[in-house]
Amino acid sequence: PNVVPYLLARSTHRIYLDGVLVGTVTDEDAVAVPAQSRVERRHALVLAGPAAERALAAAATTGRAAYRVDSVILIRLYGDETDKSTLASAGTVTVTGQ
């Protein structure tokens, strides 16, 4: 968990399944993240086109996929001063269709 509180001014997340960019999630709304805590948000995934649809269908067929999330977050430091940070996470996820 984070040691200090953060105020995120903006965040963008690129989602990959099995190495294929599936889409992007962007959060334009500021959000406070308290120290030793987390915040959950829900936003729509903007699909990256036909290749993304094929990757999602393939993952749903096999029931799992390797994922990677590349994030760029804009942290509000003081007043209008911000700092950009990049984060990455990867692993395996179970995929089911609706």
C-alpha positions, 0 to 999 in steps of 0.5 A: 500500500501507499505510505503517503496520501496522493491526489491523482489529477488524471490517470490513463491505463492501457490494457493488454491481453496476450500482448495485444492492446485491447483498449484504454481507460482514462479517468479525468476526475481527481481522486484522493487516495488516503495513506495505507489505502486504495480507491476503486473506480469504474470506467468504460474501456475504449476498445482499440479496434478489431485486433482488440475484439479478436484478442478478447474473443480468444481469451474468452474461448481459452478462459484465461490470458496474460495481461499487462496494464501500463498506467500514466498518473498525474499526481497533484503535488501543490496547487497546480504543480503536478508530477507524472508517474508511470506504473506497470503491472502484469500477470494472468487473469481469468476471462469469461464472456457474458 
